[in-house]
Amino acid sequence: MGAVTVITSGKGGVGKSTISAGLGCALACRGKRVLLIDGDAGLRSLDSLLNIDQQVVFDISDIVSGNCEPIRAIYSCENPVGLPNLFVLPAPARERDVLHPKVMKRLVEILAPYYDHVLIDCPAGVGRGFASAVAAAQRALVVTTPNPVCIRDSDKVRQLLNQMGMPIQRLVINRFHKDTFYKLNQYEDLDTIIDATGIRLIAVVPEDTALMGDIPEAVMRVMNNSVQRFFAPKNSPGALALHRLASRLEGENVPLVNFEKL
């Protein structure tokens, strides 16, 4: 059975969908079979980020309502981005069609054996969509930016995850820029952020305009022999960080980058 990871946060706009899409691409580049589930009913974005939005006819709600077989609502990213082992299950077009947590959990249990990794892109906030996305997961990546409001909300998410019995939680600090961090933040260093959230750090993803454009292209441009390097100016620093995160989720011992270089 594939590992099921939910990518979540307390506040919207921290880059959960970008991390989800980029991490999915990075794992697929490693030869892993990956299913990306968009949990953001009404505001889905993974299909657009991965350039399959024109293909989408069915979504996750069509599966549970019996409108189609699961295979018809799961879309391959082979043609648009050249990753035949990366697949997307879109969220419902209507917010009211968010899946009940028990239904989501059962559906993921059925699908997970066919993949090495299942990544669930959680909606912002801690409402019904959050409960649905988290219910099916074995571990959580909590995404924050180095912003006091986002960091405070990450601590609240940690408490909720604890209440829901989530055994493994890891922190991803996204959109990090050292100059901005020291000028505008009340935090002395990354350790202060880790302490404030109470979550163990797994990755720091630097601010990178390449990830605001074509995410698959930015991730796939990183050659396999450069993934483990601490810094490669010719490649996207954000994509390199996502490759390192993928390696850690695969159980590899990859050291954190010296954030002074980000």
Salt bridges, closest charged atoms under 4 A:
ASP47 OD2 - ARG44 NE 3.74
ASP59 OD2 - ARG44 NH1 3.57
ASP97 OD2 - ARG94 NE 2.82
GLU109 OE2 - LYS105 NZ 2.70
GLU109 OE1 - ARG106 NH1 3.58
ASP153 OD1 - ARG152 NE 3.67
ASP155 OD1 - ARG158 NH2 2.59
ASP179 OD1 - LYS178 NZ 3.48
GLU217 OE1 - ARG221 NH1 2.60
GLU250 OE1 - LYS32 NZ 3.25
GLU250 OE2 - HIS117 NE2 2.60
GLU252 OE2 - ARG30 NH2 2.28
